[in-house]
Amino acid sequence: MGSMIKFLTDYLAYVFKGGIKFYAWLAFLGIFVLIWGYGNYQQFTQGMIVTGLTDQISWGLYLANFVFLVGVAAGAVTVVFPAYVYHYEPLHKVTVLGEMLAIAAVIMCILFVLSHMGRPDRLWHMIPVLGIYNFPNSMLTWDTMVLLGYMILNLIGGFYFLYKRYMNREINKKFYLTIIFIAIVWALSIHTITAFLINTMPARPMWHHGMMPIRFISTAFAAGPSLIILIFLIIRKNTRLWIEDDAINMLSQIVAWCLGIGLFLTMSEVVTELYHPTEHSQGLQYLMFGVHGLNNLVIWFWSSMAFMVTAFIMLLIPRVRKNYKLLPIACVLTFVGVWIDKGMGLLIPGSVPTPIGEFTQYSPTFIEIFNCIGNWAIGFIILTILLKGAIGVLLGDVKYAEAEAA
Amino acid sequence: MSKEKIPVVNLPQHNSPQKKEVISQESVQHYDPEPPASTSRRKFIKNVSGMSAASLLGTAALMTNSDDVNANTEWAEHFQGNYRLMTDAEKQETVERLERRYSREYEKDVTVATTDAEDGVLFGYALNIQKCIGCRRCAKACVEENNQSRGDEQEIEWIRVLKMEKGEFTPERMNDGYPGDFGIQVGGNAYHAAGVVLEGEHYYEPEEVPEADSFYMPIACMQCEKPPCVKVCPVRTTYREEDGPVVIDYNWCIGCRMCIGACPYWARRFNWGEPNLPKEDMNPDTHYLGNRPRMKGVVEKCTFCIQRTRQGRYPACVEVCPVGARKFGNLLDPKSEVRKILASKRVFRLKAEMNTYPKFFYYVD
């Protein structure tokens, strides 16, 4: 027990021993947290009226970011899977970094759900025993369960590994691998159920099709590892932890193929819906071309397509994929492209037209945007802290024996 | 159908809280949400201590704010359990607390009933689309009866009247394209659609109704027997009562809006901001699951006027309809008007393919 407390204090002490660059990064994020505080104060005191949401479009930017981030959390499994299922050594060494990303992403998901709720003060109504947990009827209860479960699995898996490394002891393989393999399957479940959250509503024809879960997973496995590649490249540049080229190359291949599958599924949906468009294709038509001159989302859809197709072509070419000056560009294009695809490109047109056929446009307010950026900033602060400590442990800078000797 | 032309009640252009629009006050018969004679009126007691405290605090804006919050919610309300799980004693306590707060807030004697469903009753509704003239008195009466938020910042209506074009084809408009902001078919042709045929336009603002080329189809909550909204609610705050209506415990709703996403009839409304309900217009005769004042951040919807119908009265919209297009009654009673309509008229339900089994029926003679 004592050693665990020592682990935590050593971990945090290492994290906050940083240079100007590190503190400048935290201060930069901190500014957005301050603005976030203002935005949240406004929203909490005045209500959701400070957002651009309406009875017509009652799910917006908050839930869009939530859906995307569930994908990022699930995407972390692309590091774990090759490492443990295919014993891919270059990734094996840095698995724990993927787990840290998963933890941070789930925390961001929770923040976005809280932003979305009209009565966050009544969250306790969802706690079993204290409140009522409408399980198994409500998909939202499934989603809450799998997300929290995923976070706990990653917390246990990640910190168990780091703690053993810190103590310089062998890990208990039976225990650790059990956690890892459950977490791999669990990662699929979180994004599957997030898809079920919206595609189980016949009232919203644009979402009501069976392709949603696999499309979610394929794009998540493009966006997640894109972010991880970017993080790995930053780590290589700024710390002494060297992540092998092979690890990055493996991830960029995963991005390429998952992005390709995602694009294929998008194409299948477009052809199915628009070959003979019915009223149920109105949402997609509104997204792609606009309807009656209402074309808020058209630019989002086509820019997302341009980003994703460009990124896919870039990643298909081995010379480009292995050029670490060009690879980040492809990763950013993928990440942003998928973010739009799942956000403005999926969540919003699901509500347009409304079930009675009304077209309404939605544009988020500044407060909504502040709160979103703030949620991301908090997530990145947590991610930075988690990653920095984990790198310290991997490098052997944070060690139990050393602490004892001193 | 009545040939007599009557003025229409104008609705706000948009149900969006952001849109600030002035609602035109047409001269309409005022609908009086008259309470039943049996209701005893308790004397309103001024909260003197509260007043003096407020005056002591002066005009500091922050203090005024916190005072408002106190006025809008009593502390104990934060810890209130789910209505369905309350014992009778807890219900009593809860309701008394609410009555106290509402009476203070609206400066009148407010009652909050907890009348339960009666055995052998299943409420059903039938609407004659052949008779409806689109005057929107029902929507107006509903707001006055059910204490919805009003004003240009946040206007909430549970009933929307859809205007439908007769026939869906007018040769004169072949090449018009759709003129307005909102989408229904009014022109084009098979190969060059100018618009889309959807359920209908609900922002129409004519001088008089009925209009020659239109018919009308009011919608509201269909009180489904298999309500999708109930299934998705993570905290079971919305549920089907034994006599049929789908209701909401406003104090238990967490505002996640899953139900709004799941409803195929667009029947649910959200209190985006603090509802605006003027004291003088507040209907003090309320039911816990029905028309009692709501708070910000919760969902609300039609309850078949549970506060009236459980006392054996008609819903406000039925009572106010000038052409008798709206019928209401007990579906389990073979002699009820609704049952007779189901047996003898041409009846259909909206979006029957959704398998929601509405208890709101449409018919023509």
Boltz contact constraints between the chains, C-beta under 6 A:
constraints:
  - contact:
      token1: [A, 46]
      token2: [B, 273]
      max_distance: 6.0
  - contact:
      token1: [A, 47]
      token2: [B, 272]
      max_distance: 6.0
  - contact:
      token1: [A, 47]
      token2: [B, 273]
      max_distance: 6.0
  - contact:
      token1: [A, 47]
      token2: [B, 296]
      max_distance: 6.0
  - contact:
      token1: [A, 47]
      token2: [B, 297]
      max_distance: 6.0
  - contact:
      token1: [A, 48]
      token2: [B, 272]
      max_distance: 6.0
  - contact:
      token1: [A, 49]
      token2: [B, 17]
      max_distance: 6.0
  - contact:
      token1: [A, 49]
      token2: [B, 272]
      max_distance: 6.0
  - contact:
      token1: [A, 49]
      token2: [B, 273]
      max_distance: 6.0
  - contact:
      token1: [A, 54]
      token2: [B, 16]
      max_distance: 6.0
  - contact:
      token1: [A, 55]
      token2: [B, 15]
      max_distance: 6.0
  - contact:
      token1: [A, 55]
      token2: [B, 269]
      max_distance: 6.0
  - contact:
      token1: [A, 55]
      token2: [B, 270]
      max_distance: 6.0
  - contact:
      token1: [A, 58]
      token2: [B, 257]
      max_distance: 6.0
  - contact:
      token1: [A, 58]
      token2: [B, 260]
      max_distance: 6.0
  - contact:
      token1: [A, 58]
      token2: [B, 270]
      max_distance: 6.0
  - contact:
      token1: [A, 117]
      token2: [B, 254]
      max_distance: 6.0
  - contact:
      token1: [A, 117]
      token2: [B, 255]
      max_distance: 6.0
  - contact:
      token1: [A, 117]
      token2: [B, 256]
      max_distance: 6.0
  - contact:
      token1: [A, 118]
      token2: [B, 255]
      max_distance: 6.0
  - contact:
      token1: [A, 118]
      token2: [B, 297]
      max_distance: 6.0
  - contact:
      token1: [A, 119]
      token2: [B, 254]
      max_distance: 6.0
  - contact:
      token1: [A, 119]
      token2: [B, 255]
      max_distance: 6.0
  - contact:
      token1: [A, 119]
      token2: [B, 297]
      max_distance: 6.0
  - contact:
      token1: [A, 122]
      token2: [B, 254]
      max_distance: 6.0
  - contact:
      token1: [A, 125]
      token2: [B, 235]
      max_distance: 6.0
  - contact:
      token1: [A, 125]
      token2: [B, 252]
      max_distance: 6.0
  - contact:
      token1: [A, 125]
      token2: [B, 254]
      max_distance: 6.0
  - contact:
      token1: [A, 126]
      token2: [B, 234]
      max_distance: 6.0
  - contact:
      token1: [A, 126]
      token2: [B, 235]
      max_distance: 6.0
  - contact:
      token1: [A, 132]
      token2: [B, 82]
      max_distance: 6.0
  - contact:
      token1: [A, 132]
      token2: [B, 235]
      max_distance: 6.0
  - contact:
      token1: [A, 132]
      token2: [B, 236]
      max_distance: 6.0
  - contact:
      token1: [A, 134]
      token2: [B, 233]
      max_distance: 6.0
  - contact:
      token1: [A, 134]
      token2: [B, 234]
      max_distance: 6.0
  - contact:
      token1: [A, 134]
      token2: [B, 236]
      max_distance: 6.0
  - contact:
      token1: [A, 137]
      token2: [B, 231]
      max_distance: 6.0
  - contact:
      token1: [A, 138]
      token2: [B, 232]
      max_distance: 6.0
  - contact:
      token1: [A, 138]
      token2: [B, 233]
      max_distance: 6.0
  - contact:
      token1: [A, 138]
      token2: [B, 234]
      max_distance: 6.0
  - contact:
      token1: [A, 140]
      token2: [B, 234]
      max_distance: 6.0
  - contact:
      token1: [A, 140]
      token2: [B, 258]
      max_distance: 6.0
  - contact:
      token1: [A, 141]
      token2: [B, 234]
      max_distance: 6.0
  - contact:
      token1: [A, 201]
      token2: [B, 261]
      max_distance: 6.0
  - contact:
      token1: [A, 201]
      token2: [B, 262]
      max_distance: 6.0
  - contact:
      token1: [A, 202]
      token2: [B, 354]
      max_distance: 6.0
  - contact:
      token1: [A, 203]
      token2: [B, 262]
      max_distance: 6.0
  - contact:
      token1: [A, 203]
      token2: [B, 263]
      max_distance: 6.0
  - contact:
      token1: [A, 203]
      token2: [B, 264]
      max_distance: 6.0
  - contact:
      token1: [A, 292]
      token2: [B, 178]
      max_distance: 6.0
  - contact:
      token1: [A, 292]
      token2: [B, 183]
      max_distance: 6.0
  - contact:
      token1: [A, 354]
      token2: [B, 266]
      max_distance: 6.0
  - contact:
      token1: [A, 355]
      token2: [B, 264]
      max_distance: 6.0
  - contact:
      token1: [A, 355]
      token2: [B, 266]
      max_distance: 6.0
  - contact:
      token1: [A, 356]
      token2: [B, 199]
      max_distance: 6.0
  - contact:
      token1: [A, 356]
      token2: [B, 266]
      max_distance: 6.0
  - contact:
      token1: [A, 357]
      token2: [B, 198]
      max_distance: 6.0
  - contact:
      token1: [A, 357]
      token2: [B, 199]
      max_distance: 6.0
  - contact:
      token1: [A, 358]
      token2: [B, 182]
      max_distance: 6.0
  - contact:
      token1: [A, 359]
      token2: [B, 182]
      max_distance: 6.0
  - contact:
      token1: [A, 359]
      token2: [B, 183]
      max_distance: 6.0
